[in-house]
């Protein structure tokens, strides 16, 4: 039975995999029953009535007829599931709690359909094929829901990652680490952290699960023959996402648009947003039971491929890009809380849209050999339609002419500085550093080089002078 303090804590943490808020009993009581069924088929949770979707405790009243209607509706779930329904006084306001355990007789069915908790939402499965694919058996346990008995929270929890998660998730207030982990259902009933918690918050989850790493490989040419660069990243999943995205950026080309006195604008050969979507999808949905394979990022001269063990679940094959299911609902829910997953099933359409807007082919998706792979085509060399060029050795900086839109990939930073000074005589070093997005120290090196080559000169007092073409 929840206490008032625990309800306040859950309200501050917001809706998620294990908590759903209702301001009052809906006119159709069945809506509550669907949520109960979803919690029972997942890891259990709390349906809190009297809290709005922003986590504000408003309070509500449920009379005996309404309570009887709720109980009668829950009895429609088969096999029968016992839930506790009670009210708690929270600072003078009544909050009703429907406490749902994780069912031991999964799957639970309501009017011929199965409901499952997916992040902060409930999904409905209706066909036997979907049910078999999702559960694999009636007693299926998700990898990320299995307790990791050997993990020592006090010694192995990454405090920096946990504090970052708190900040990005908007969890404020004086709530202990243990209470937050418990609210998020990262701990089991005995207080042991689950595999999903280890993957997300451990300093080195690869110690517990050697397959929980991301390997990034740059190949020369278009085949897997010659390796130019090879890095493997471990650590918390969010850290793996950041490192993999940074590694990709180092391999792609970028050009800059300089317009007047405003900051420069970066134009990447492939929109970076598609890598955010695809890497997080790979880390969230991969099959961690498969110990002989890892998440892969591969860059070739003509394409970028991101792959993960585990093909599409049968339940989403016919509605790919429109419907979302995951093998790791706890991990997916944690990414969602950090606002890295915007909407359920919206990632694929966003990737397609971003590539189309960049004038590139839409990404292709394949499920060969037990892997799910997404491929992004790179612009081809001398492709004027995309105004960029290929490189096999890493990032190339260029400048885009704001008048005709052409890109000169041979332009150096010094040429950009010269252009700025020619158009805005008297610029200070500090202002130039902001315009080219470089440190003041680096900017001074460019300016000193131009002075030595007798192209510019400094005029005026040291504090308020500036640079001019010579």
N, C-alpha and C positions, 0 to 999 in steps of 0.2 A: 504494500500500500504506500503510495507516494505521500510525502510530507509537503507542507506549504513551501518550505525552502527548496525542495527538489522541483516543485512545479515552477517556481520563480526561475530556477536555474535552467530548466528546459525551455521556458519562454524566452530567456535571454539568448539561448543557443539557437533558437529558430527551428522551423520545420525541417525535417530531414528524413533519413532512412527509417528512424525509429520513433518519430513524433509527427503527429498531424493535428492541426488546430481547427476548431470550428467555433464561430461566434455564438451560434445557438443550434439547436436540433433542426436539421433541414426539414422542409415540408415532406420530402420523400425519405423516410427513415432508412430505406434500402441503401442510400448513399453511405450511411454509417456502416452498414453491414458489409458493403464491398470493401471498405477500409479494414474492417476487422478481419475479413477473409484474407486480404493481402498481407497483413501483419502475421497472421497465423502461418501462411505459406512461406514467410521469410524468416526473420530473426525475432519476431515479436515486436511490441512497441506500445505506445500510449496515444490514445485518441483523447485530446483535451478539449472539452466543450466550455466556452466562456472566454476564449482567447482569440483575438483577431489574427489575420495573416501576417501582421507586423510584430507579433509577439506581445501585444499589449493585453494585460489581464483586465477584462471588462466584467466578467461574471455573468451568470445566467441561472435560471431556475428550470428544473425539469420536474413536472408533476407526476403523480403515479400513473395516469393513463399513458403519458409519453414514455415513461420508463418501461411500462409493460409492453408497449409497441416495439421498443428497441429490443427487448429481450425476446419477444416472439419472432422478430425478424432474424435475429442471430441464430435462432433455433433452425432456420432454414439452411444453415451451413452444414454440409455433410463431408466427413463424419462429424459428430458433435464436438464442439470446442467450448471449454469452460472459460468465461471471461469474468472479471470483477468489475462491477459498476458501482461507483461511490462518489460522494461529493467531498470537497476539501475547502475549508475556509482559508482564503488567501488575502490577508489584510482586509477583512470584512467583505470580501467578494467570493461568491460561491463558484468554484470551478469543478465541473463534473469530469470524472476520469473513467474511461473504458480501458482497462489494462488487459492486454492481449499477450499470452505467452507464445513462444515459438512452438508451433504444433509438432507433436511427436508422430502424427499419423498423416503426414503430407502425402498427396495433395489434398487440400480442402476445396470443396466445390460448392458454388452458389448458383442455383438455377442452371446447371449444366456448364458453368464457366469457372475458370480458375483466375483469381486475382493475385498479383504479385507486387511486392513493393520494389519500386525502381527509383532510387534517389529519394526525392521528396514527393513522388507521385506513385500512383498505383496503376498497373498495366493489366489488361484483360486478355487472357488466352482462351480460345474457344475450340480449337481442333485437337484431336488426339495426337497429331503429329507435332504440334507446338508443345504440348504437354510433355511428350516423351523427350523431345529435344532439350527442353529447359531443365527438367528434373533428372533425366537419364534413368532414374528409378525413383520410387516413391519416398525413399529415405535419403535422397541426395543431400550432401552437405557441401556448400560452396567452399572453395579453397580459402578465401579470405575470412570465412567465418570459423575456421578450425582454431582452437586455442593453441598457442605456441608456449608450451609449458616451460621450456628451457630459457625463455627470454627474461632477462632481469631489467625491469622497468627503471629502477633507480640508477643503474650503471649504463644501460644501452640506449635509453631514450635520447633523441637528439633535441636538446632544449631549444636551440636556435630554430629548428624546423617547426617545433611545436608552437613557439611564440609567433613565428611568421604565420602559421595556420590560424592562430587566434586572431591576429590582426586582420588578415585577409577575409576571415569569416565573420568579422564584426562581433566576436564574442568578447564582451567587456564585463567589468565588474569583478568583484573579489571571489572568483570561483577557483577551486583547487584543480590542479592537473588531473588528479584521479577522478574528480567529479565530472569534469568535461569529458574525459575518455569514457566514463560510464554513461554519460548522457548520449554520447555519439554511438553507443553500443560497440565500442572498440574493445571493451572488456566483457568477458563472459560472466555468468552468474557467480562464479567463485573469485572473480577479480583478476583472472589470467588474461593477458592481452591476446587478441586474435591475430591470425596471420596478416590480415589486412592492416591492422595497426602497426605491425612490424614493418611491412612494406612501406608504409607512409611515414612513420615516425622514428624508425631505428636509424642509428648512425651508419650502420653497415648491414642492411638487410640481406646482402649477398652472403654473409657468414651463415645465416640460418637457411637461406635458399640460394644456392649457387647460380640458379638460372635467372635470378632477379637482377639482371644487368642489361644495359643497352650498349651494343657494339656499333661503332660508326666507321665505315670503310670508304675510302676514296680510291676508285679504280682508274687506271689510265685507259683511255679509249672507251669502247662501248661493251666490253666483255669482262668477265671475272678472271683475268689473266695476270695483269701486273697491278700490284697494290702500291699506291703512293703514300697513303696515310691510313693508320689503323689505331683507333682508340676504343677502349671499353670503359664505360662509366657505371659506377655503383652508387650506393647511397640512397637516401629517401627518393621515392618516385618523382616527387616534384623537382628535386635536384637533378635527377636524370633527364627530365624534360628540359630544364634550363640548359644543361650542358650539351645535350644533343642539338638543341636549336642553335646555340652559339657555334657549335662545330659546323653545322650546315652553313651558317652565315659566313664563316671563314672560307668556304669553298665556292660560294656564289659571287657573281658580279653585282656591283652596285654603282649607280650613277647619281649625280647630285644636280638638283635644280637650284640655281642662284638667281633670285629675283629681287633687285633693289637692295634695301637694307634689312630685309627680313631674314630669318634663319634658313639655312639650306634645307632642301627636301630630298630625302633618300628615295630612290627608285630601284627596287631589287628586280633582278631578272625573273624571279618567281615570287609572288606575294608571300610574305612571311607568315601571314595568318593561316595558310594552308598547312604549314608545318606544326603550328600550335595545335590545330585540330587533329591532325593525323598522329602526332607523337602521343598526345594524351589519350586518344582512342586506343592506340597500340598498348600503352601501359595499363589502361583501365580494363580492356576487354580480352587481353591475352589469356591463354590457358596456362596457369602457373603449375598445374599438375604435370604438365609436360616438362620433364627435367632435362631433356636432351636438346633443347632449343632455347634461343634467347630473342629478345627484341632487336631488330636490325635496322640500321639506316645506311643506305648505299648510294653513293654519288658517282655517276658516270658522266662522260662528256655530253651525252644527249638527254639524260634523265636523272631523276632522284626517286629512289624506291624506299618505302618504309613498310616493314612487315613484322608480323607477330605470330607466334604459334597459336593455332586454333582457328578454324574456318568460321564461316557465318553459322549462327544457330539457325536451325530449321525455321523457327518462329519468325525470323526476319527476312528469309531468303526471297519470299514473294513480294515483300513490301520494303525492299532494301532502300535506304535513304528516307523512309517515311516512318519506320517503326524502330524502336530501340529496345534491345535486351542486352544484358551483360552477364558475364560469368562471375564478375566480382562486384556485386552491388554495394558492398561496404566501401571499397576503394573508389568506385565511381561516385558514390555519395560524398566522399571527402573532397574529391576534385570539384564536385558541384558546389559545395559550400565555399570553396575559394573563388567561385565565379569564373572558373576556367572552363566549365561546361555550361553554356548559356541555356539551352533548352534540349529536352529529350528529342533525339532523332533529327536535330537541326544541323549537325556538323557536316554531313555529306552535302546537303544543298549549299551551305556556305562555301565549302571548298570549290564546288562547281562554279558558283557565281564569281568567286574571286579570280579563278583562272580565266573565265570567259571575259571578265572586265579587263584583264591584263593582255587580252589578245592571244591567249595561249589555249591549246587543246584542253578539254575537260580532263580531270584525272581519271585513270582507269583502275578498276578494282578486280582482283583475281583471288581465287581460293584454291590454289594448287598445292598438293603435297601436305595438306594439313595446316597451311599457312594462309593468313589473310594479308594481301599486299596491295598498297596503293602506289600508283606510279604517276609522277608529275614530269611532263616533258619540258626540257630546257629550250630556250630560244636557240635557233641554229645560227651559226656564224654568218655574218653579213645579212642577217634577216632584218631588212629595213622596216618591215611592218612592226617589229617589236622594238626597234631602236636599241639593240644591244648586241653583244658579241660573246662568243664562247671563250672559256679559258680552262686550262687543265691544271693550273698551278695555284688557284686560290682567288681571292677577291681582287677585282680591278676597279679603281676609282676613276670616275670620269666627270665631265661637266656638261650639263644640258643647256644649250643656248635658248634663253627664254623667248627669243624672237622667232626662230624657225623650228625649235624643238629638236634639233639635231644633237647627237651625243658625240663628244670627242673623248674617246677612252684613253688617248695618249696624253691628255692634259694632266699636268701634275698639280699638286697643291699650290706650288709657287705660281703657276699660271693663273690659278683661281685668285690668289692674293693680288697679283698684278691687275687682274680685271676689276677687282673690287676697288683698288686704289685709283685706277684710271677713271672709274665712274663716280667715286666718292672721295675726292682729294682731301687729305688731312685726317684720315681715319687713325685712331689710336690703336696700339697693339692689342689692348684689351677688347676693343670693339671688333677688331678683325678676328680675334680668337673665338668670339661668340658666333660670328657669321660663318666661320668654317668649321665650327664645332670641334676645335682642338684646344688643348691646354695652352695656357699663356706661355709656358716654357717651350712647347713645341712650336708655337707661333713665332716666338722670338728667333728660333733657329731658321725658319723660312725667311723672315725679314732680314736677318744678318746675311744670309746667303745672297739675297737680292741686292743688298747694299754692296756686298763685295763684288758682285758682277756689274756694279755701277748702273743698276736699273731704277733704283729708288733712293730717296734720301729722307732724313728726318729733319723737320723744321719746327722751330719754336722751343718753348721751355720744356723741361723734362716732364713736368706734371700735366701740362695741357697741350703739348705739341702733337704733331701727327706726321704721317708718311705721305710723300708725293712722288709722282713719276719724275725721274731725273731727265 
